[in-house]
């Protein structure tokens, strides 16, 4: 049953992100980005991680961020017609960056 | 160089989210968590997507990917591959939920545009 709230948490975050973030920026420029960060990402966090909609089955943290990425990428590729090949190259670079960040964070535990 | 921007932007965002955010929520509870969203995502979004050091010349790749991977791999570096394998069920459901949410939103956007132009 943990899958239901986990699915819902991921769904709601990606749904809000896709519908609202761009609109905030369109309406208010870069300040809109800050507002969206709080109103959308912060608020979604209170649901997914604060209240705990996303159930963690293991010790490796699964952030709501994964849902955000999946929703925005697929919407861009499947509905907006974004180039998947170029997108995949950017995905690989983002993965490298993520692993680099993860490694640096790991070294904190060695202090 | 544009790919270096993506790598650095993702790494920096992941580092902030996966350490400072927890510190805020640890100290100030759920309100701290919300506030962390505002200041961390606000500044990281500005860097990666508004200024644009995170390359995006194709289907949209949000800094969120690097952020998620940073957290996931940090725990694997620290505690071994097994914790990653144990978390795969959550990861799968979160990705599928997110995918459905994003597509649903995009389809609703399309239908809203259609009804405006009628």
Backbone of each chain as ProteinMPNN parsed JSONL, in Angstrom:
{"seq_chain_A": "XXXXXXXXXXXXXXXXXXXXXXXXXXXXXXXXXXXXXXXXXXXXXXXXXXXXXXXXXXXXXXXXXXXXXXXXXXXXXXXXXXXXXXXXXXXXXXXXXXXXXXXXXXXXXXX", "coords_chain_A": {"N_chain_A": [[0.827, -1.224, 0.0], [2.133, 1.116, 0.403], [2.888, 2.037, -2.007], [0.858, 3.542, -3.093], [0.591, 6.123, -1.854], [3.149, 6.953, -2.344], [3.317, 7.003, -5.146], [1.327, 8.945, -5.544], [2.499, 11.17, -4.305], [4.76, 11.638, -5.934], [3.459, 12.099, -8.348], [1.857, 14.395, -7.797], [3.807, 16.354, -7.22], [5.291, 16.567, -9.673], [3.217, 17.263, -11.348], [2.337, 19.763, -10.328], [4.7, 21.191, -10.65], [5.078, 21.241, -13.479], [2.765, 22.57, -14.364], [2.804, 25.004, -12.988], [5.383, 26.247, -12.44], [6.622, 27.392, -14.739], [4.701, 29.291, -15.384], [4.755, 31.048, -13.184], [7.246, 32.22, -13.612], [6.907, 33.376, -16.078], [4.991, 35.261, -15.44], [6.139, 36.83, -13.332], [8.847, 37.098, -13.842], [12.291, 36.621, -12.882], [11.94, 36.787, -10.143], [9.653, 35.411, -9.863], [10.606, 32.852, -10.141], [11.869, 32.395, -7.694], [9.64, 32.586, -6.007], [8.222, 30.422, -6.933], [9.945, 28.406, -6.209], [9.623, 28.325, -3.443], [6.768, 28.12, -3.122], [6.022, 25.973, -4.755], [8.049, 23.873, -4.832], [8.922, 23.844, -2.144], [6.462, 23.582, -0.764], [5.503, 21.178, -1.889], [7.481, 19.516, -0.907], [6.835, 19.464, 1.822], [4.737, 17.737, 1.778], [5.638, 15.372, 0.422], [8.047, 14.618, 1.738], [8.117, 15.807, 4.299], [5.562, 15.22, 5.545], [5.542, 12.689, 4.62], [4.699, 11.266, 2.265], [6.159, 10.019, 0.257], [7.398, 6.927, 0.489], [10.215, 5.463, 1.888], [11.881, 2.729, 0.821], [14.394, 1.717, 1.162], [17.85, 2.321, 2.214], [19.018, 4.232, 0.589], [18.486, 7.477, -0.266], [15.5, 8.5, -1.808], [14.623, 11.13, -3.528], [12.02, 13.633, -3.951], [12.737, 14.985, -6.108], [13.416, 13.228, -8.174], [10.926, 12.561, -9.223], [10.141, 15.03, -10.191], [12.053, 15.481, -12.19], [11.477, 13.302, -13.964], [8.811, 13.802, -14.765], [8.963, 16.372, -15.992], [10.841, 15.95, -18.027], [9.673, 13.909, -19.623], [7.256, 15.138, -20.339], [8.247, 17.228, -21.825], [9.544, 15.827, -23.882], [7.546, 14.056, -24.939], [5.144, 15.539, -25.207], [5.752, 18.24, -25.825], [7.517, 17.857, -27.866], [10.308, 17.895, -27.623], [13.838, 17.43, -28.34], [14.943, 14.201, -27.986], [17.396, 12.909, -28.214], [19.407, 14.881, -27.834], [18.57, 15.597, -25.34], [19.143, 13.283, -23.893], [21.925, 13.316, -23.857], [22.349, 15.518, -22.23], [21.195, 14.469, -19.958], [23.057, 12.502, -19.278], [25.246, 14.119, -18.604], [24.162, 15.432, -16.392], [23.84, 13.261, -14.704], [26.511, 12.595, -14.219], [27.287, 14.899, -12.856], [25.608, 14.683, -10.627], [26.578, 12.327, -9.425], [29.162, 13.168, -8.827], [28.552, 15.195, -6.967], [27.333, 13.584, -5.03], [29.469, 12.009, -4.257], [31.214, 13.917, -3.118], [29.635, 14.713, -0.963], [29.615, 12.312, 0.436], [32.245, 12.237, 1.341], [32.121, 13.91, 3.473], [31.277, 12.35, 5.561], [33.531, 11.146, 6.296], [35.068, 12.8, 7.766]], "CA_chain_A": [[0.0, 0.0, 0.0], [3.01, 2.289, 0.397], [3.035, 2.511, -3.388], [-0.203, 4.484, -3.461], [0.947, 7.491, -1.464], [4.415, 7.285, -3.012], [2.928, 7.387, -6.503], [0.594, 10.213, -5.46], [3.455, 12.231, -3.994], [5.52, 11.926, -7.143], [2.523, 12.652, -9.33], [1.457, 15.75, -7.419], [4.946, 17.26, -7.362], [5.564, 16.787, -11.089], [2.028, 17.93, -11.876], [2.41, 21.165, -9.92], [5.891, 21.771, -11.259], [4.855, 21.461, -14.902], [1.7, 23.545, -14.587], [2.945, 26.282, -12.301], [6.691, 26.918, -12.383], [6.795, 28.237, -15.924], [3.74, 30.395, -15.287], [5.282, 31.993, -12.204], [8.361, 32.955, -14.217], [6.303, 34.169, -17.16], [4.25, 36.351, -14.819], [6.916, 37.685, -12.454], [10.268, 37.072, -14.146], [13.15, 35.806, -12.037], [11.359, 36.746, -8.792], [8.696, 34.31, -9.946], [11.344, 31.622, -9.902], [12.034, 32.277, -6.233], [8.327, 32.307, -5.427], [7.88, 29.049, -7.303], [10.783, 27.517, -5.4], [8.96, 28.165, -2.151], [5.37, 27.716, -3.21], [5.829, 24.68, -5.398], [8.974, 22.856, -4.355], [8.85, 23.813, -0.679], [5.172, 23.041, -0.349], [5.471, 19.755, -2.25], [8.362, 18.829, 0.038], [6.139, 19.229, 3.091], [3.878, 16.576, 1.56], [6.36, 14.159, 0.046], [9.055, 14.221, 2.717], [7.728, 16.264, 5.634], [4.48, 14.36, 6.029], [6.028, 11.345, 4.303], [3.983, 10.556, 1.201], [7.09, 9.127, -0.428], [7.881, 5.936, 1.454], [11.562, 5.032, 1.531], [11.993, 1.283, 1.045], [15.776, 1.343, 1.486], [18.677, 3.332, 2.836], [19.441, 5.269, -0.349], [17.386, 8.458, -0.268], [14.819, 8.783, -3.071], [14.063, 12.471, -3.366], [10.919, 14.02, -4.84], [13.405, 15.501, -7.3], [13.334, 12.237, -9.251], [9.614, 12.698, -9.84], [10.165, 16.277, -10.943], [12.817, 15.247, -13.411], [10.771, 12.397, -14.879], [7.636, 14.469, -15.321], [9.317, 17.47, -16.89], [11.521, 15.429, -19.207], [8.728, 13.2, -20.489], [6.318, 16.11, -20.9], [8.983, 17.956, -22.853], [9.82, 14.932, -25.008], [6.363, 13.446, -25.538], [4.07, 16.486, -25.517], [6.291, 19.435, -26.478], [8.353, 17.483, -28.998], [11.72, 18.194, -27.404], [14.754, 16.437, -28.916], [15.32, 13.221, -26.972], [18.821, 12.578, -28.314], [20.166, 15.918, -27.126], [18.162, 15.499, -23.945], [19.865, 12.174, -23.266], [23.298, 13.752, -23.588], [22.275, 16.365, -21.038], [20.927, 13.574, -18.832], [24.326, 11.879, -18.89], [26.047, 15.132, -17.904], [23.537, 15.652, -15.087], [24.16, 12.091, -13.885], [27.905, 12.758, -13.79], [27.266, 15.944, -11.826], [24.969, 14.134, -9.435], [27.502, 11.374, -8.792], [30.223, 14.004, -8.266], [28.004, 15.789, -5.745], [27.138, 12.509, -4.057], [30.777, 11.616, -3.745], [31.693, 14.972, -2.226], [28.843, 14.612, 0.269], [30.078, 11.124, 1.139], [33.507, 12.507, 2.027], [31.778, 14.562, 4.739], [31.125, 11.318, 6.595], [34.855, 10.642, 6.653], [35.797, 13.837, 8.517]], "C_chain_A": [[0.856, 1.267, 0.0], [3.136, 2.878, -1.016], [2.02, 3.59, -3.738], [0.185, 5.895, -3.098], [2.243, 7.923, -2.129], [4.152, 7.747, -4.44], [2.259, 8.761, -6.484], [1.547, 11.377, -5.203], [4.253, 12.638, -5.21], [4.659, 12.607, -8.189], [2.234, 14.119, -9.032], [2.597, 16.737, -7.611], [5.199, 17.597, -8.828], [4.431, 17.568, -11.749], [2.078, 19.427, -11.582], [3.57, 21.872, -10.61], [5.625, 22.157, -12.724], [3.83, 22.574, -15.14], [2.075, 24.932, -14.101], [4.282, 26.997, -12.458], [6.872, 27.886, -13.55], [5.919, 29.475, -15.878], [4.211, 31.477, -14.334], [6.361, 32.867, -12.855], [7.865, 33.868, -15.329], [5.667, 35.427, -16.595], [5.164, 37.341, -14.114], [8.409, 37.693, -12.726], [11.041, 36.221, -13.163], [12.631, 35.735, -10.6], [10.338, 35.611, -8.728], [9.354, 32.963, -9.691], [11.533, 31.361, -8.415], [10.699, 31.921, -5.576], [7.941, 30.857, -5.695], [8.683, 28.054, -6.474], [10.124, 27.263, -4.048], [7.585, 27.549, -2.279], [5.197, 26.322, -3.786], [6.741, 23.621, -4.781], [8.915, 22.722, -2.83], [7.567, 23.162, -0.192], [5.064, 21.557, -0.687], [6.333, 18.946, -1.299], [7.642, 18.521, 1.344], [5.248, 17.985, 2.975], [4.697, 15.295, 1.364], [7.331, 13.692, 1.124], [8.71, 14.636, 4.143], [6.682, 15.345, 6.248], [4.774, 12.899, 5.687], [5.277, 10.561, 3.244], [4.897, 9.592, 0.453], [7.716, 8.194, 0.603], [9.233, 5.405, 0.997], [11.715, 3.549, 1.849], [13.403, 0.866, 1.462], [16.547, 2.507, 2.072], [19.181, 4.424, 1.897], [18.263, 6.218, -0.566], [16.806, 8.692, -1.661], [14.075, 10.099, -2.902], [12.899, 12.712, -4.325], [11.484, 14.544, -6.163], [13.316, 14.523, -8.473], [11.991, 12.333, -9.981], [9.558, 13.951, -10.705], [10.884, 16.109, -12.26], [12.011, 14.428, -14.417], [9.607, 13.096, -15.552], [7.984, 15.535, -16.335], [9.977, 16.958, -18.164], [10.531, 14.773, -20.165], [7.71, 14.144, -21.108], [6.989, 16.871, -22.04], [9.187, 17.089, -24.089], [8.538, 14.505, -25.715], [5.31, 14.465, -25.967], [4.583, 17.726, -26.244], [7.129, 19.115, -27.707], [9.818, 17.831, -28.85], [12.607, 17.069, -27.923], [15.269, 15.494, -27.84], [16.81, 12.927, -27.002], [19.658, 13.601, -27.555], [19.843, 15.884, -25.646], [18.938, 14.415, -23.224], [21.316, 12.532, -22.981], [23.321, 14.615, -22.333], [21.977, 15.545, -19.791], [22.224, 12.959, -18.344], [25.196, 12.87, -18.129], [25.486, 15.394, -16.513], [23.827, 14.482, -14.149], [25.586, 12.182, -13.353], [27.979, 13.788, -12.668], [26.683, 15.436, -10.525], [25.897, 13.192, -8.683], [28.665, 12.128, -8.148], [29.762, 14.624, -6.952], [27.828, 14.75, -4.649], [28.443, 12.074, -3.438], [31.316, 12.641, -2.754], [30.949, 14.934, -0.891], [29.293, 13.416, 1.107], [31.348, 11.418, 1.927], [33.273, 13.228, 3.355], [31.728, 13.538, 5.873], [32.477, 10.781, 7.059], [35.632, 11.603, 7.545], [36.191, 13.339, 9.897]], "O_chain_A": [[0.384, 2.348, -0.352], [3.449, 4.056, -1.189], [2.284, 4.451, -4.577], [0.119, 6.787, -3.944], [2.429, 9.099, -2.443], [4.696, 8.757, -4.886], [2.578, 9.63, -7.296], [1.417, 12.441, -5.809], [4.412, 13.825, -5.495], [5.08, 13.569, -8.833], [2.353, 14.976, -9.907], [2.382, 17.84, -8.112], [5.311, 18.768, -9.188], [4.665, 18.425, -12.601], [1.887, 20.252, -12.476], [3.438, 22.998, -11.089], [5.922, 23.277, -13.14], [4.015, 23.417, -16.018], [1.711, 25.93, -14.723], [4.316, 28.22, -12.594], [7.23, 29.049, -13.362], [6.333, 30.563, -16.277], [4.091, 32.668, -14.62], [6.388, 34.085, -12.674], [8.346, 34.989, -15.494], [5.776, 36.511, -17.169], [5.001, 38.552, -14.266], [9.174, 38.237, -11.93], [10.529, 35.221, -12.661], [12.853, 34.739, -9.911], [10.176, 34.947, -7.704], [8.755, 32.057, -9.111], [11.373, 30.235, -7.946], [10.64, 31.061, -4.698], [7.413, 30.161, -4.827], [8.179, 27.0, -6.086], [10.074, 26.129, -3.572], [7.276, 26.562, -1.612], [4.322, 25.572, -3.353], [6.271, 22.603, -4.272], [8.864, 21.612, -2.3], [7.588, 22.299, 0.685], [4.591, 20.766, 0.129], [5.975, 17.83, -0.923], [7.815, 17.442, 1.911], [5.035, 17.272, 3.956], [4.484, 14.287, 2.037], [7.427, 12.495, 1.394], [8.981, 13.897, 5.089], [6.884, 14.771, 7.318], [4.317, 11.987, 6.375], [5.217, 9.333, 3.305], [4.485, 8.499, 0.064], [8.467, 8.626, 1.477], [9.38, 4.952, -0.138], [11.684, 3.156, 3.015], [13.593, -0.203, 2.041], [15.975, 3.551, 2.388], [19.714, 5.435, 2.355], [17.186, 5.806, -0.996], [17.536, 9.044, -2.588], [13.046, 10.174, -2.23], [12.804, 12.078, -5.376], [10.806, 14.546, -7.19], [13.161, 14.935, -9.622], [11.928, 12.203, -11.203], [9.003, 13.94, -11.804], [10.401, 16.532, -13.31], [11.88, 14.813, -15.579], [9.432, 12.998, -16.767], [7.383, 15.605, -17.408], [9.71, 17.466, -19.253], [10.544, 15.044, -21.365], [7.335, 13.98, -22.269], [6.381, 17.125, -23.08], [9.022, 17.559, -25.215], [8.446, 14.579, -26.941], [4.651, 14.273, -26.989], [3.936, 18.214, -27.171], [7.422, 20.005, -28.506], [10.506, 18.041, -29.849], [12.201, 15.908, -27.951], [15.943, 15.916, -26.901], [17.428, 12.72, -25.958], [20.509, 13.242, -26.741], [20.709, 16.109, -24.8], [19.347, 14.597, -22.078], [21.877, 12.1, -21.974], [24.198, 14.468, -21.482], [22.441, 15.873, -18.699], [22.471, 12.895, -17.14], [25.815, 12.513, -17.126], [26.245, 15.56, -15.558], [24.035, 14.676, -12.951], [25.842, 11.885, -12.186], [28.651, 13.574, -11.658], [27.203, 15.724, -9.447], [25.994, 13.249, -7.457], [29.107, 11.775, -7.055], [30.478, 14.587, -5.952], [28.137, 15.003, -3.485], [28.516, 11.803, -2.24], [31.812, 12.283, -1.685], [31.549, 15.101, 0.171], [29.346, 13.494, 2.334], [31.523, 10.922, 3.04], [34.112, 13.173, 4.254], [32.098, 13.839, 7.008], [32.574, 10.07, 8.059], [36.718, 11.275, 8.024], [36.809, 14.076, 10.665]]}, "seq_chain_B": "XXXXXXXXXXXXXXXXXXXXXXXXXXXXXXXXXXXXXXXXXXXXXXXXXXXXXXXXXXXXXXXXXXXXXXXXXXXXXXXXXXXXXXXXXXXXXXXXXXXXXXXXXXXXXXXXXXXXXX", "coords_chain_B": {"N_chain_B": [[32.445, 23.229, -23.035], [29.898, 23.816, -22.25], [28.849, 21.503, -21.256], [30.325, 21.15, -18.991], [29.218, 23.11, -17.446], [26.698, 22.001, -16.929], [27.451, 19.743, -15.437], [28.766, 20.883, -13.19], [26.737, 22.589, -12.229], [24.672, 20.775, -11.574], [25.997, 19.226, -9.656], [26.558, 21.106, -7.629], [23.979, 21.957, -6.925], [22.929, 19.525, -6.012], [24.613, 19.061, -3.83], [23.968, 21.164, -2.065], [21.181, 20.723, -1.631], [21.148, 18.125, -0.533], [22.372, 18.337, 1.913], [22.275, 20.854, 3.336], [19.517, 21.295, 3.363], [18.439, 19.227, 4.929], [19.625, 19.944, 7.326], [18.28, 22.297, 7.933], [15.636, 21.337, 8.218], [16.019, 19.58, 10.247], [16.667, 21.29, 12.333], [14.498, 23.103, 12.464], [12.167, 21.784, 11.949], [9.205, 21.023, 10.004], [8.621, 23.533, 8.945], [11.121, 24.605, 8.63], [11.99, 22.965, 6.612], [10.349, 23.767, 4.488], [11.189, 26.412, 4.176], [13.832, 25.962, 3.491], [13.456, 24.94, 0.955], [12.617, 27.229, -0.384], [14.944, 28.982, -0.253], [17.116, 27.399, -1.124], [16.343, 26.017, -3.527], [15.472, 28.251, -4.86], [17.869, 29.777, -5.278], [19.469, 27.885, -6.579], [17.916, 27.266, -8.813], [17.982, 29.699, -10.125], [20.675, 29.851, -10.842], [21.085, 27.467, -12.389], [18.941, 27.324, -14.27], [17.742, 29.848, -14.857], [19.867, 31.697, -15.253], [21.243, 29.787, -16.619], [23.334, 27.753, -16.629], [23.098, 25.048, -16.677], [22.95, 22.912, -19.232], [20.497, 22.973, -21.793], [19.456, 22.0, -24.535], [17.75, 20.329, -25.687], [15.167, 17.932, -25.127], [13.681, 18.755, -22.023], [15.876, 18.813, -19.288], [15.804, 18.829, -15.977], [17.46, 20.37, -13.167], [16.854, 18.843, -11.109], [17.364, 16.138, -11.59], [20.156, 15.718, -11.228], [20.201, 16.45, -8.58], [18.607, 14.484, -7.278], [20.133, 12.213, -7.893], [22.519, 12.814, -6.586], [21.814, 12.601, -3.876], [20.98, 9.905, -3.737], [23.276, 8.458, -4.611], [25.141, 9.325, -2.754], [24.384, 8.009, -0.428], [24.848, 5.429, -1.24], [27.625, 5.434, -1.648], [28.357, 5.758, 0.979], [27.161, 3.629, 2.424], [27.183, 1.346, 0.872], [26.361, -0.768, -2.013], [24.032, -2.219, -1.619], [22.099, -0.674, -0.206], [21.205, 0.959, -2.188], [20.024, -0.855, -3.947], [17.982, -1.767, -2.317], [16.412, 0.495, -2.284], [15.356, 0.708, -4.776], [12.613, -0.035, -5.39], [11.083, 2.189, -4.326], [12.239, 4.23, -5.873], [11.464, 3.462, -8.455], [8.626, 3.695, -8.329], [8.355, 6.394, -7.704], [9.487, 7.608, -9.976], [7.719, 6.731, -11.968], [5.288, 7.78, -10.995], [5.918, 10.515, -11.09], [6.369, 10.809, -13.853], [3.801, 10.304, -14.878], [2.406, 12.411, -13.668], [3.648, 14.671, -14.804], [3.077, 14.347, -17.542], [0.275, 14.289, -17.491], [-0.218, 16.892, -16.621], [0.849, 18.346, -18.782], [-0.84, 17.557, -20.86], [-3.251, 18.569, -19.94], [-2.619, 21.265, -20.03], [-2.431, 21.57, -22.801], [-5.084, 21.098, -23.541], [-6.316, 23.217, -22.328], [-5.319, 25.344, -23.739], [-6.428, 24.825, -26.198], [-9.17, 25.203, -25.713], [-9.202, 27.879, -25.239], [-8.612, 29.011, -27.646], [-10.828, 28.511, -29.115]], "CA_chain_B": [[32.27, 23.921, -21.744], [28.498, 23.831, -21.812], [28.598, 20.297, -20.462], [30.924, 21.404, -17.676], [28.201, 23.878, -16.72], [25.697, 21.059, -16.447], [28.045, 18.9, -14.387], [28.973, 21.683, -11.982], [25.453, 23.065, -11.724], [23.983, 19.646, -10.933], [26.74, 18.832, -8.455], [26.372, 22.127, -6.596], [22.594, 21.881, -6.461], [22.792, 18.296, -5.235], [25.331, 19.229, -2.562], [23.161, 22.023, -1.183], [19.91, 20.087, -1.271], [21.304, 16.903, 0.26], [23.019, 18.552, 3.2], [21.742, 22.027, 4.03], [18.071, 21.157, 3.532], [18.238, 18.377, 6.104], [20.021, 20.71, 8.504], [17.172, 23.202, 8.231], [14.455, 20.627, 8.724], [16.397, 19.029, 11.549], [16.643, 22.342, 13.345], [13.248, 23.865, 12.546], [11.012, 20.977, 11.597], [8.628, 21.085, 8.665], [8.738, 24.913, 8.468], [12.502, 24.72, 8.165], [12.047, 22.272, 5.336], [9.728, 24.633, 3.471], [12.075, 27.556, 3.99], [14.991, 25.47, 2.75], [13.023, 24.866, -0.437], [12.635, 28.595, -0.923], [16.253, 29.586, -0.479], [18.032, 26.541, -1.875], [15.862, 25.851, -4.9], [15.462, 29.582, -5.465], [19.186, 30.156, -5.783], [19.961, 26.882, -7.523], [17.157, 27.445, -10.054], [18.497, 30.902, -10.784], [21.974, 29.494, -11.42], [21.027, 26.408, -13.387], [17.948, 27.455, -15.338], [17.498, 31.222, -15.291], [21.144, 32.071, -15.862], [21.315, 28.725, -17.614], [24.577, 26.992, -16.782], [22.692, 23.658, -16.948], [22.623, 22.916, -20.651], [19.2, 22.418, -22.171], [19.199, 22.242, -25.947], [16.893, 19.256, -26.16], [14.067, 17.713, -24.184], [14.11, 19.456, -20.818], [16.465, 18.084, -18.169], [15.797, 19.698, -14.809], [18.551, 20.156, -12.212], [16.334, 17.838, -10.177], [17.979, 14.828, -11.808], [21.424, 15.723, -10.515], [19.905, 16.529, -7.153], [18.181, 13.155, -6.838], [21.264, 11.286, -8.004], [23.48, 13.147, -5.531], [21.349, 12.01, -2.623], [20.952, 8.456, -3.878], [24.64, 7.906, -4.668], [25.827, 9.625, -1.49], [24.085, 6.935, 0.503], [25.504, 4.205, -1.723], [29.048, 5.568, -1.331], [28.532, 5.635, 2.421], [26.684, 2.382, 3.014], [27.276, 0.201, -0.025], [25.421, -0.934, -3.128], [22.78, -2.834, -1.166], [21.077, 0.32, 0.141], [20.647, 1.417, -3.457], [19.135, -1.911, -4.446], [16.796, -1.756, -1.451], [15.601, 1.68, -2.572], [14.852, 0.689, -6.159], [11.146, 0.036, -5.477], [10.644, 3.577, -4.159], [12.694, 4.985, -7.031], [10.62, 3.12, -9.597], [7.287, 4.265, -8.158], [8.482, 7.858, -7.767], [9.704, 7.978, -11.381], [6.469, 6.499, -12.707], [4.336, 8.789, -10.532], [6.33, 11.792, -11.649], [6.136, 10.788, -15.294], [2.361, 10.448, -15.093], [2.018, 13.763, -13.276], [4.136, 15.62, -15.802], [2.323, 14.177, -18.788], [-1.106, 14.731, -17.241], [-0.203, 18.354, -16.598], [1.089, 18.851, -20.129], [-2.051, 17.333, -21.649], [-4.245, 19.545, -19.473], [-2.216, 22.548, -20.604], [-2.798, 21.573, -24.215], [-6.537, 21.217, -23.687], [-6.706, 24.566, -21.912], [-4.981, 26.223, -24.868], [-7.412, 24.576, -27.28], [-10.47, 25.798, -25.407], [-9.074, 29.339, -25.289], [-8.579, 29.47, -29.037], [-12.108, 28.222, -29.809]], "C_chain_B": [[30.823, 23.88, -21.281], [28.172, 22.606, -20.974], [29.228, 20.417, -19.087], [29.934, 22.19, -16.816], [27.129, 22.974, -16.133], [26.229, 20.251, -15.278], [28.195, 19.692, -13.093], [27.656, 22.143, -11.374], [24.679, 21.975, -10.999], [24.66, 19.268, -9.629], [26.479, 19.816, -7.321], [24.957, 22.077, -6.038], [22.387, 20.657, -5.579], [23.447, 18.415, -3.869], [24.514, 20.067, -1.594], [21.909, 21.293, -0.704], [20.129, 18.949, -0.291], [22.086, 17.091, 1.548], [22.347, 19.69, 3.96], [20.247, 21.876, 4.327], [17.745, 20.346, 4.794], [18.595, 19.106, 7.394], [18.913, 21.667, 8.923], [15.992, 22.456, 8.833], [14.751, 19.963, 10.059], [16.266, 20.061, 12.65], [15.262, 22.964, 13.54], [12.025, 23.091, 12.093], [10.502, 21.257, 10.195], [8.708, 22.5, 8.086], [10.144, 25.173, 7.941], [12.666, 24.074, 6.804], [11.468, 23.113, 4.219], [10.656, 25.794, 3.133], [13.315, 27.147, 3.189], [14.66, 25.369, 1.264], [13.116, 26.233, -1.092], [14.057, 29.052, -1.222], [17.191, 28.704, -1.297], [17.581, 26.394, -3.325], [15.81, 27.203, -5.605], [16.811, 29.932, -6.067], [19.719, 29.148, -6.791], [19.224, 26.963, -8.856], [17.699, 28.626, -10.843], [19.795, 30.584, -11.518], [21.825, 28.54, -12.617], [20.103, 26.72, -14.559], [17.691, 28.891, -15.775], [18.747, 31.771, -15.985], [21.477, 31.051, -16.947], [22.605, 27.941, -17.72], [24.294, 25.508, -17.022], [22.206, 23.624, -18.392], [21.254, 22.303, -20.924], [18.866, 22.789, -23.604], [18.34, 21.139, -26.547], [15.693, 19.134, -25.246], [14.553, 18.101, -22.792], [14.635, 18.551, -19.704], [16.58, 19.043, -16.994], [16.983, 19.372, -13.907], [18.138, 19.104, -11.178], [16.987, 16.473, -10.359], [19.291, 14.719, -11.045], [21.223, 15.731, -9.014], [19.522, 15.154, -6.605], [19.339, 12.172, -6.824], [22.304, 11.548, -6.92], [23.076, 12.485, -4.215], [21.426, 10.489, -2.642], [22.362, 7.881, -3.836], [25.425, 8.201, -3.403], [25.608, 8.482, -0.506], [24.698, 5.613, 0.066], [26.998, 4.251, -1.468], [29.273, 5.256, 0.146], [28.241, 4.227, 2.929], [26.665, 1.175, 2.081], [26.146, 0.093, -1.03], [24.05, -1.401, -2.642], [21.705, -1.799, -0.835], [20.411, 0.879, -1.106], [19.652, 0.406, -4.023], [17.846, -1.941, -3.63], [15.855, -0.613, -1.79], [15.003, 1.687, -3.965], [13.325, 0.693, -6.258], [10.605, 1.451, -5.326], [11.009, 4.387, -5.389], [11.786, 4.735, -8.23], [9.247, 3.785, -9.492], [7.315, 5.789, -8.266], [8.664, 8.315, -9.215], [8.419, 7.827, -12.178], [5.41, 7.528, -12.301], [4.644, 10.151, -11.122], [6.059, 11.881, -13.14], [4.656, 11.017, -15.595], [1.899, 11.863, -14.759], [2.423, 14.791, -14.31], [3.345, 15.547, -17.086], [0.884, 14.632, -18.608], [-1.178, 16.247, -17.28], [-0.061, 18.926, -17.998], [-0.148, 18.674, -21.007], [-3.163, 18.291, -21.238], [-3.913, 20.925, -20.033], [-2.653, 22.657, -22.065], [-4.3, 21.786, -24.378], [-7.017, 22.588, -23.259], [-6.438, 25.542, -23.054], [-6.026, 26.078, -25.969], [-8.724, 25.276, -26.974], [-10.414, 27.309, -25.412], [-9.189, 29.807, -26.73], [-9.894, 29.234, -29.768], [-12.866, 29.501, -30.063]], "O_chain_B": [[30.542, 23.905, -20.082], [27.32, 22.661, -20.087], [28.721, 19.849, -18.12], [29.826, 21.962, -15.611], [26.704, 23.153, -14.992], [25.556, 20.089, -14.261], [27.798, 19.226, -12.025], [27.475, 22.097, -10.157], [24.1, 22.214, -9.939], [23.997, 19.019, -8.621], [26.212, 19.412, -6.189], [24.758, 22.147, -4.825], [21.75, 20.738, -4.529], [22.911, 17.934, -2.871], [24.383, 19.711, -0.423], [21.622, 21.257, 0.492], [19.383, 18.814, 0.679], [22.431, 16.112, 2.21], [21.903, 19.509, 5.094], [19.769, 22.272, 5.39], [16.898, 20.727, 5.602], [17.951, 18.914, 8.425], [18.637, 21.833, 10.111], [15.417, 22.886, 9.834], [13.864, 19.801, 10.897], [15.817, 19.758, 13.756], [14.895, 23.314, 14.662], [10.962, 23.674, 11.877], [11.254, 21.672, 9.313], [8.847, 22.662, 6.874], [10.332, 25.867, 6.941], [13.394, 24.578, 5.948], [12.028, 23.169, 3.125], [10.878, 26.114, 1.965], [13.784, 27.888, 2.325], [15.496, 25.68, 0.415], [13.625, 26.376, -2.204], [14.342, 29.47, -2.344], [17.984, 29.218, -2.086], [18.364, 26.624, -4.246], [16.071, 27.293, -6.804], [16.894, 30.335, -7.227], [20.363, 29.537, -7.765], [19.824, 26.757, -9.911], [17.854, 28.563, -12.063], [19.992, 30.991, -12.663], [22.364, 28.78, -13.698], [20.432, 26.421, -15.708], [17.445, 29.132, -16.957], [18.701, 32.237, -17.124], [21.928, 31.4, -18.038], [22.949, 27.496, -18.815], [25.161, 24.788, -17.517], [21.188, 24.225, -18.733], [20.897, 21.264, -20.369], [18.12, 23.73, -23.873], [18.218, 21.028, -27.767], [15.251, 20.12, -24.656], [15.691, 17.815, -22.422], [13.94, 17.648, -19.239], [17.382, 19.976, -17.031], [17.458, 18.236, -13.884], [18.978, 18.551, -10.467], [17.147, 15.729, -9.392], [19.518, 13.758, -10.31], [21.974, 15.104, -8.268], [20.057, 14.716, -5.586], [19.509, 11.401, -5.88], [22.904, 10.611, -6.393], [23.904, 11.883, -3.531], [21.881, 9.866, -1.683], [22.62, 6.924, -3.106], [26.287, 7.414, -3.014], [26.542, 8.043, 0.166], [25.031, 4.772, 0.901], [27.595, 3.234, -1.112], [30.237, 4.587, 0.518], [28.978, 3.693, 3.76], [26.186, 0.105, 2.455], [25.12, 0.763, -0.919], [23.025, -1.013, -3.202], [20.531, -2.008, -1.141], [19.23, 1.227, -1.1], [18.582, 0.769, -4.511], [16.757, -2.118, -4.177], [14.642, -0.728, -1.611], [14.224, 2.579, -4.301], [12.782, 1.365, -7.135], [9.756, 1.874, -6.112], [10.187, 5.149, -5.898], [11.389, 5.667, -8.93], [8.764, 4.372, -10.46], [6.415, 6.396, -8.845], [8.061, 9.303, -9.632], [8.071, 8.699, -12.974], [4.718, 8.083, -13.156], [3.751, 10.855, -11.594], [5.579, 12.902, -13.633], [4.305, 11.822, -16.457], [1.093, 12.445, -15.485], [1.642, 15.678, -14.656], [2.982, 16.575, -17.657], [0.331, 15.296, -19.485], [-2.079, 16.822, -17.89], [-0.759, 19.871, -18.365], [-0.465, 19.549, -21.813], [-3.924, 18.769, -22.08], [-4.801, 21.663, -20.457], [-3.17, 23.685, -22.504], [-4.739, 22.55, -25.237], [-8.023, 23.077, -23.773], [-7.229, 26.452, -23.305], [-6.45, 27.056, -26.584], [-9.331, 25.876, -27.861], [-11.442, 27.968, -25.568], [-9.776, 30.851, -27.014], [-10.072, 29.69, -30.898], [-13.957, 29.47, -30.632]]}, "name": "protein", "num_of_chains": 2, "seq": "XXXXXXXXXXXXXXXXXXXXXXXXXXXXXXXXXXXXXXXXXXXXXXXXXXXXXXXXXXXXXXXXXXXXXXXXXXXXXXXXXXXXXXXXXXXXXXXXXXXXXXXXXXXXXXXXXXXXXXXXXXXXXXXXXXXXXXXXXXXXXXXXXXXXXXXXXXXXXXXXXXXXXXXXXXXXXXXXXXXXXXXXXXXXXXXXXXXXXXXXXXXXXXXXXXXXXXXXXXXXXXXXXXXXX"}
